[in-house]
Amino acid sequence: MNDLQKLKSLFGNTAAAIYFIFPMSFILFTLLFMPLFFLSSVSAVRISGFAGISMTFEFISVCGFVIGLSLLIPPFRKIYKAFPWLYSFTKIFYANLIILSIGLGILNKGYEIQNTTRHTIFFILMIVQVFICRVAMCVYFKLKPVKNIEER
């Protein structure tokens, strides 16, 4: 290995480490704690009777962008080789983030108008959506199990 390749490898490893520490760690914490955030947001909306802040599109797009960059840029892909569990974690929890964010968006839509019947309908609709999507996610991952990034 010549000096230029060693320098490129060192630069790539450093870039991957910095990327993992800064944007990727924030995304991993977001993915990990999204179910708790979802439950607290649903509780706040139900107790207050008013729609909460809907950041469905923002959560999905920011997390998807950061995860996508980590998969598209070859030096950043080293993160998934260093932590083999990370690819499965991000894939499953990102799907979970999408499901829960859409559910929260449905609930917020129902609480935009002050009507008890509408609130109940949208709460039930949110529960049904989360349940059906989680079952679909389980079936999908049963048929297409998540593999390490090296096995792809």
trRosetta pair geometry for C-beta under 8 A, 3 or more apart (Angstrom, degrees):
i j d omega theta_ij theta_ji phi_ij phi_ji
1 5 4.8 -117 -167 88 89 128
1 6 5.7 109 134 -58 114 86
1 9 7.8 -8 -176 -8 141 143
2 5 5.3 94 56 13 70 101
2 6 7.2 -130 104 -5 36 92
3 6 5.6 -56 -147 37 34 113
3 7 6.2 35 155 -20 67 106
4 7 5.7 -54 -148 36 31 112
4 8 6.4 32 153 -18 64 105
5 8 5.6 -50 -144 37 33 112
5 9 6.2 35 154 -20 65 106
6 9 5.7 -55 -148 38 30 112
6 10 6.3 31 153 -19 64 107
7 10 5.7 -53 -145 37 30 112
7 11 6.2 31 154 -18 64 107
8 11 5.7 -56 -146 39 29 111
8 12 6.1 30 155 -19 65 108
9 12 5.7 -53 -144 38 29 112
9 13 6.3 29 156 -18 64 106
10 13 5.8 -54 -145 37 28 110
10 14 6.3 28 155 -17 63 108
11 14 5.8 -56 -146 38 29 111
11 15 6.2 29 155 -19 65 108
11 75 7.6 -60 111 -124 74 153
12 15 5.7 -54 -144 38 29 110
12 16 6.2 29 156 -19 64 107
12 74 7.5 -37 -144 108 131 86
12 75 3.4 -137 -151 -123 91 116
12 78 6.7 112 145 -17 102 144
13 16 5.7 -54 -146 37 29 111
13 17 6.3 30 155 -19 64 106
13 75 7.5 -111 -45 -163 30 101
13 78 6.6 -92 -106 120 61 166
14 17 5.8 -54 -147 36 30 111
14 18 6.3 27 156 -15 65 107
15 18 5.9 -56 -146 40 30 108
15 19 6.1 30 155 -19 65 109
15 75 5.1 41 76 127 122 140
15 76 7.1 -77 123 -69 99 73
16 19 5.6 -55 -143 39 29 112
16 20 6.2 30 156 -20 64 106
16 75 5.3 -136 -51 151 99 81
16 76 5.4 168 -110 -113 80 39
16 77 7.9 -71 -113 46 125 33
16 78 4.4 -34 -121 62 168 114
16 79 5.5 -162 -174 -50 104 82
16 82 7.8 137 140 -6 132 135
17 20 5.8 -55 -147 36 29 110
17 21 6.3 25 156 -18 64 108
18 21 5.8 -56 -144 37 31 109
18 22 6.1 2 168 3 67 112
19 22 6.7 -67 -135 48 23 91
19 23 6.3 -33 -162 42 64 99
19 24 5.8 61 142 -16 72 116
19 69 7.8 -136 -157 117 133 114
19 70 6.7 161 146 -100 130 92
19 76 5.2 -55 91 -119 164 103
19 79 7.0 -99 92 -54 108 133
20 24 4.7 -49 -131 58 41 137
20 25 6.6 72 156 -43 56 87
20 79 5.0 163 -81 -115 116 121
21 24 7.5 53 21 50 19 93
21 25 5.8 -9 -166 -14 28 130
22 25 6.8 119 47 27 1 102
22 26 7.2 -11 160 -9 45 109
23 26 5.9 -63 -158 37 36 112
23 27 6.4 32 152 -18 71 108
23 66 4.9 -151 150 -135 119 126
24 27 5.5 -54 -148 38 37 112
24 28 6.2 39 153 -22 68 104
24 66 6.4 177 -88 161 58 117
24 70 6.1 83 -95 -79 122 143
24 79 6.6 -109 -156 -146 174 162
25 28 5.6 -50 -145 35 34 113
25 29 6.5 33 155 -16 64 103
26 29 6.0 -56 -151 38 30 108
26 30 6.4 33 150 -20 64 107
26 66 7.9 -106 73 -144 98 174
27 30 5.5 -53 -148 36 33 115
27 31 6.3 32 154 -18 66 105
27 62 7.7 -157 -100 128 98 87
27 63 5.2 134 -144 -129 103 77
27 66 4.8 -159 -61 92 147 143
27 67 6.4 -175 165 -54 153 85
27 90 7.8 30 129 -124 117 108
28 31 5.7 -52 -145 38 31 110
28 32 6.1 30 155 -20 64 110
28 86 8.0 -56 -102 -140 126 97
28 89 7.5 27 -134 130 98 129
28 90 7.5 -68 -98 -86 79 90
29 32 5.6 -55 -141 39 31 112
29 33 6.0 2 169 5 67 113
30 33 6.7 -72 -137 50 20 89
30 34 6.2 46 159 -57 61 96
30 59 7.1 -173 175 -149 130 97
30 63 6.2 -138 98 -88 137 117
30 97 7.4 45 132 -112 95 136
31 34 5.9 -31 -147 -8 26 119
31 63 6.8 124 -65 -145 94 137
31 89 7.5 110 117 152 142 89
31 90 6.8 -105 -89 -122 175 57
31 93 3.9 80 174 135 115 129
31 94 6.4 -44 -116 -67 125 57
31 96 7.5 97 -164 67 83 108
31 97 5.8 -73 -118 -54 73 125
32 93 6.9 -19 -70 -148 46 153
33 36 5.1 -50 -168 42 74 114
33 37 5.8 78 133 -24 84 102
34 37 5.4 -56 -142 41 36 114
34 38 6.0 44 156 -27 68 103
34 59 7.7 115 -116 -176 120 141
34 93 7.3 138 29 -178 127 96
34 96 6.7 142 83 117 132 100
34 97 5.1 -106 -124 -105 175 81
34 100 5.7 139 149 71 110 148
34 101 7.8 -52 -164 -52 127 87
35 38 5.4 -49 -146 32 32 117
35 39 6.6 30 157 -16 64 103
35 96 7.1 -36 -60 159 97 127
35 100 6.6 -138 -95 -90 55 159
36 39 5.9 -53 -148 37 33 108
36 40 6.3 26 156 -13 66 108
37 40 5.9 -58 -144 42 29 106
37 41 6.0 30 156 -20 66 110
38 41 5.9 -59 -146 37 25 110
38 42 6.3 25 157 -18 63 107
38 100 4.3 -73 -92 -174 146 126
38 103 7.1 44 -156 79 122 120
38 104 6.0 -125 -133 -59 81 118
39 42 5.8 -53 -145 36 30 110
39 43 6.3 30 155 -18 63 108
40 43 5.6 -54 -146 39 32 113
40 44 6.2 34 154 -21 65 106
41 44 5.7 -52 -145 36 31 111
41 45 6.3 30 156 -17 65 105
41 52 5.6 -141 -162 64 92 165
41 104 5.6 15 109 -132 139 127
42 45 5.9 -56 -148 37 30 109
42 46 6.2 26 156 -16 65 110
42 104 6.9 -113 -66 -107 82 83
42 107 6.2 -76 -117 -161 81 177
42 126 7.6 171 -118 130 118 151
43 46 5.9 -58 -144 40 28 108
43 47 6.1 22 160 -15 66 111
44 47 6.0 -58 -140 40 26 106
44 48 5.9 10 167 -5 65 115
44 52 5.8 70 100 -81 116 133
45 48 6.4 -63 -136 46 22 99
45 49 7.9 130 171 -47 51 7
45 50 7.1 -117 -142 79 63 42
45 51 6.5 12 -133 -127 110 33
45 52 5.0 -92 -75 -19 97 105
45 107 5.7 105 102 142 161 119
45 108 6.7 -110 -116 -87 145 65
45 111 5.6 -155 -175 -12 108 167
46 49 7.7 21 178 -69 24 46
46 123 7.2 70 -97 -107 106 132
48 52 7.8 108 49 -71 139 85
49 111 6.9 178 172 -152 37 112
49 114 7.1 43 158 -123 108 91
49 119 7.4 -43 -142 -105 71 151
50 111 6.1 123 -178 155 18 117
51 54 7.0 -24 167 -40 112 106
51 107 7.9 156 -124 122 78 69
51 108 4.2 83 -154 -161 102 75
51 109 7.4 80 -114 -51 133 15
51 110 8.0 152 -88 66 101 49
51 111 4.1 160 -68 91 71 100
51 112 5.0 10 -31 -75 144 60
52 104 7.8 -54 63 -178 119 106
52 108 5.9 -94 47 -102 68 109
52 111 7.9 40 -6 76 63 143
54 104 7.1 168 -125 126 76 96
54 105 5.6 83 -152 -113 118 73
54 108 4.6 -179 -76 100 112 168
55 58 4.4 -53 -173 48 87 120
55 59 5.5 92 123 -28 93 95
55 101 7.9 -82 95 -143 62 108
56 59 6.4 -62 -151 34 22 105
56 60 6.4 11 160 -9 61 113
56 101 4.3 132 -138 167 77 99
56 102 6.4 95 -153 -81 131 39
56 104 6.4 -179 -80 78 100 99
56 105 4.1 0 -54 -63 155 120
57 60 6.0 -63 -146 43 28 107
57 61 5.8 17 164 -12 67 116
58 61 6.2 -63 -139 42 23 102
58 62 6.0 15 168 -12 64 113
59 62 6.5 -61 -140 40 21 102
59 63 6.1 11 167 -7 61 116
59 97 6.4 -142 143 176 114 113
59 101 5.3 -161 72 -103 130 139
60 63 6.4 -66 -145 44 21 104
60 64 5.9 18 160 -17 62 118
60 97 6.7 161 -96 127 67 105
60 98 5.7 74 -116 -103 114 76
60 101 5.6 -159 -50 80 102 164
61 64 5.7 -57 -138 42 26 111
61 65 6.1 31 160 -25 64 107
62 65 5.8 -53 -147 33 27 112
62 66 6.5 20 159 -12 63 107
63 66 6.1 -59 -147 39 30 105
63 67 6.1 22 159 -12 66 113
63 94 6.2 179 138 -124 122 94
63 97 6.0 -35 78 126 167 165
64 67 5.9 -58 -139 44 28 107
64 68 5.7 32 159 -24 64 112
64 94 7.0 110 -86 -161 70 125
65 68 5.7 -56 -143 37 24 113
65 69 6.4 26 157 -19 61 104
66 69 5.9 -51 -149 33 30 110
66 70 6.6 28 153 -18 62 106
67 70 5.7 -57 -152 36 33 111
67 71 6.6 23 153 -12 66 108
67 90 5.5 162 -131 178 124 130
67 94 6.1 -26 -28 -88 174 145
68 71 5.9 -64 -150 41 32 105
68 72 5.9 22 158 -16 70 115
69 72 5.8 -61 -134 41 29 106
69 73 5.8 6 177 -2 69 114
69 76 6.4 12 135 74 76 173
70 73 7.1 -52 -121 43 20 94
70 76 4.5 -127 -136 148 54 123
70 77 7.0 131 162 -79 62 47
70 79 6.0 -44 -165 42 116 140
70 80 7.5 121 149 -34 107 103
71 76 7.7 -61 -23 101 18 111
71 77 6.5 67 -137 -95 35 91
71 80 7.8 46 -100 -26 71 144
72 76 7.8 22 62 58 55 126
73 76 4.3 61 80 15 103 114
73 77 7.0 -168 89 -23 51 83
74 77 5.4 -46 -150 19 36 119
74 78 8.0 55 153 -31 57 84
75 78 6.0 -29 -177 -2 46 115
76 79 6.0 -16 174 -3 61 113
77 80 5.7 -45 -171 31 61 109
77 81 6.9 57 136 -16 74 101
77 149 6.7 -172 -169 160 99 152
78 81 5.3 -55 -151 39 46 112
78 82 6.1 47 151 -21 74 103
79 82 5.9 -58 -149 37 28 108
79 83 6.4 -23 166 31 66 102
79 86 6.3 -87 140 99 92 162
80 83 6.7 -69 -129 67 28 72
80 84 7.2 64 171 -114 63 35
80 86 5.4 -133 -113 76 64 111
80 87 4.7 58 -145 -56 120 103
80 148 7.6 151 161 -172 101 75
80 149 4.1 59 132 -3 137 149
81 84 7.3 13 -148 -78 27 70
81 149 6.7 -91 -64 70 66 122
81 150 6.8 87 -109 -58 87 104
83 86 4.0 68 105 -25 112 118
84 87 7.2 -45 -174 17 44 103
84 148 4.9 -25 -161 -124 99 123
84 149 7.7 -144 -135 20 63 85
84 150 7.7 -41 -121 5 102 110
85 88 5.9 -64 -165 44 51 108
85 89 5.8 54 144 -27 80 112
86 89 5.4 -57 -144 39 32 116
86 90 6.1 26 163 -16 69 107
87 90 6.2 -57 -145 38 26 104
87 91 6.3 23 158 -17 62 111
87 146 7.0 179 119 171 89 111
87 147 8.0 -23 108 98 134 43
87 148 6.0 117 46 -145 137 44
87 149 4.6 177 -73 -45 154 94
88 91 5.9 -60 -145 38 28 109
88 92 6.1 14 164 -8 66 112
88 146 4.3 125 -120 119 84 136
88 148 7.5 -45 -35 -84 100 52
89 92 6.5 -67 -146 42 21 100
89 93 5.8 0 168 0 63 120
90 93 6.2 -63 -130 50 24 99
90 94 5.6 29 167 -26 64 113
91 94 6.1 -55 -141 33 19 110
91 95 6.8 19 157 -15 57 105
91 146 5.3 165 75 -122 144 133
92 95 6.0 -57 -156 35 30 109
92 96 6.4 30 147 -18 64 108
92 137 7.8 106 -147 171 73 121
92 141 6.9 38 -103 -95 99 152
92 146 6.5 -86 -47 -33 99 156
93 96 5.1 -49 -145 38 40 118
93 97 6.3 51 150 -27 66 98
94 97 5.4 -43 -148 29 35 117
94 98 6.7 38 151 -19 62 99
95 98 5.8 -51 -153 33 34 112
95 99 6.5 33 150 -18 65 106
95 137 5.3 142 141 -129 134 126
96 99 5.7 -54 -148 37 33 112
96 100 6.2 22 159 -10 68 110
96 134 7.9 43 -115 -106 79 89
96 137 7.4 101 -73 -169 65 171
97 100 6.2 -61 -141 43 26 102
97 101 5.9 26 160 -20 64 113
98 101 5.9 -58 -142 38 25 110
98 102 6.4 23 160 -16 62 108
99 102 6.2 -61 -153 36 25 107
99 103 6.4 25 151 -19 62 109
99 129 7.8 175 -166 138 79 87
99 130 6.0 102 159 -130 103 66
99 133 4.3 172 -128 120 112 138
99 134 6.3 109 177 -64 162 71
99 137 6.8 -68 -52 -38 144 139
100 103 5.4 -52 -147 37 35 116
100 104 6.3 35 155 -18 66 103
100 130 6.8 47 -97 -118 57 111
101 104 5.8 -52 -147 37 32 110
101 105 6.4 36 151 -21 63 105
102 105 5.4 -52 -149 36 34 116
102 106 6.5 39 151 -23 65 100
102 129 6.6 -121 116 151 106 135
102 133 7.5 122 65 -54 132 167
103 106 5.7 -50 -151 31 33 113
103 107 6.6 30 152 -16 64 104
103 126 4.6 94 -167 -164 83 90
103 127 8.0 83 -150 -67 120 25
103 129 5.4 177 -97 90 82 115
103 130 4.5 27 -91 -64 146 102
103 133 7.9 -134 -53 32 105 140
104 107 5.6 -51 -148 37 35 111
104 108 6.3 36 154 -18 67 106
104 126 7.6 76 -72 -144 24 130
105 108 5.8 -54 -144 38 31 111
105 109 6.4 36 154 -24 64 104
106 109 5.7 -53 -151 31 30 114
106 110 6.7 28 152 -17 62 106
106 122 6.0 -175 152 -169 81 91
106 125 5.7 -133 167 111 131 106
106 126 4.6 171 89 -88 119 84
106 129 5.9 131 -10 18 164 157
107 110 5.8 -58 -154 35 33 111
107 111 6.5 16 156 -8 67 111
107 122 5.8 134 -121 139 41 106
107 123 6.3 54 -120 -97 95 57
107 126 4.6 15 -59 -70 91 154
108 111 5.9 -66 -145 45 32 102
108 112 7.0 57 152 -50 63 88
109 112 6.0 -31 -161 -9 35 117
109 122 6.4 -161 81 -140 81 140
110 113 7.9 -80 178 41 37 82
110 118 5.6 -180 -166 151 82 85
110 119 5.8 125 143 -115 109 37
110 121 6.7 -168 -135 79 128 78
110 122 2.2 -129 -78 30 153 170
110 123 6.8 -140 96 -35 160 58
110 125 7.2 156 -62 45 137 123
110 126 7.6 -105 3 -33 138 111
111 119 5.9 55 -92 -111 75 90
111 122 7.0 -137 -32 80 65 147
113 118 5.8 2 79 88 106 165
115 118 3.9 63 83 12 110 115
115 119 6.6 179 87 -16 56 82
116 119 5.5 -51 -148 32 34 116
116 120 6.5 32 156 -17 66 104
117 120 5.9 -55 -151 36 32 109
117 121 6.3 31 153 -19 66 107
118 121 5.7 -55 -145 37 31 112
118 122 6.2 22 161 -11 66 109
119 122 6.3 -63 -147 42 24 102
119 123 6.2 27 155 -22 63 110
120 123 5.7 -54 -145 35 29 112
120 124 6.4 26 157 -14 64 106
121 124 6.0 -59 -151 40 28 107
121 125 6.1 31 150 -21 65 110
122 125 5.1 -48 -139 39 36 118
122 126 6.3 44 155 -25 65 100
123 126 5.7 -49 -151 31 29 112
123 127 6.7 29 150 -17 62 104
124 127 5.7 -52 -150 36 35 112
124 128 6.3 34 153 -17 67 106
125 128 5.8 -55 -146 39 30 111
125 129 6.2 32 154 -21 64 107
126 129 5.7 -54 -146 36 29 112
126 130 6.3 26 158 -16 65 106
127 130 6.0 -56 -147 38 28 107
127 131 6.2 27 155 -18 64 111
128 131 5.7 -57 -144 39 29 111
128 132 6.1 23 161 -15 66 110
129 132 6.1 -58 -141 40 26 105
129 133 6.0 19 163 -12 63 114
130 133 6.1 -61 -142 43 25 107
130 134 6.1 24 159 -20 63 111
131 134 6.0 -59 -146 36 25 108
131 135 6.4 23 156 -16 62 107
132 135 5.8 -55 -149 37 30 110
132 136 6.3 30 152 -18 65 107
133 136 5.5 -53 -145 39 33 113
133 137 6.2 38 153 -23 65 103
134 137 5.5 -49 -146 34 33 114
134 138 6.5 36 152 -20 63 102
135 138 5.7 -52 -150 35 33 112
135 139 6.4 31 152 -17 65 104
136 139 5.7 -53 -146 38 33 110
136 140 6.2 36 153 -22 65 106
137 140 5.6 -52 -145 36 31 114
137 141 6.3 18 160 -8 65 108
138 141 6.2 -61 -143 44 27 101
138 142 6.2 32 154 -24 63 108
139 142 5.6 -55 -147 33 30 114
139 143 6.4 21 157 -11 65 107
140 143 6.1 -64 -151 42 28 103
140 144 6.2 -31 170 38 67 101
141 144 6.6 -70 -120 72 31 66
141 145 6.3 63 178 -111 68 44
141 146 6.3 -20 -142 -24 103 91
142 145 7.4 9 -143 -70 18 76
147 151 3.9 -97 159 82 126 129
147 152 6.1 160 85 -64 115 69
148 151 5.0 91 59 4 78 103
148 152 7.8 -128 99 -21 47 82
149 152 5.8 -36 -158 5 43 118
